[in-house]
Amino acid sequence: QVQLVESGGGLVQPGGSLRLSCAASGSIWSINVMGWYRQAPGKQRELVATIRSNPNTNYADSVKGRFTISRDNAKNTVYLQMNSLKPEDTAVYYCNAAILTIARVTIDVWGQGTQVTVSS
């Protein structure tokens, strides 16, 4: 069994910063893509950023230049550094990973989500 556990969400004022973390654990052989998605009330879940094992990155246009995704392969952990936060960044942030298990099966895993609220 594999799981993702997120941490680091909270309430921050506009212009502030937060750092999200997501650690994968369980029967992991390797992890290819790790990423962050978000879902605001009444909206569909959307891509925020992804990072591959090579480690190419991809960002949504709305967060380019403000957010940075990184990963620590030794710890099976992905991070999202969020700077210059705006009220429109308010959402539940979900971690996602494409994991090759010890059984050599690739599975798509989601975290439980962490709330980020940007408000004065």
Secondary structure, 3 states (H helix, E strand, C coil): CEEEEEECCEEECCCCCEEEEEEEEECEEEEEEEEEEEECCCCCCEEEEEECCCCCEEECHHHCCCEEEEEEHHHCEEEEEECCCCHHHCEEEEEEEEEEECCCCEEEEECCCEEEEECC
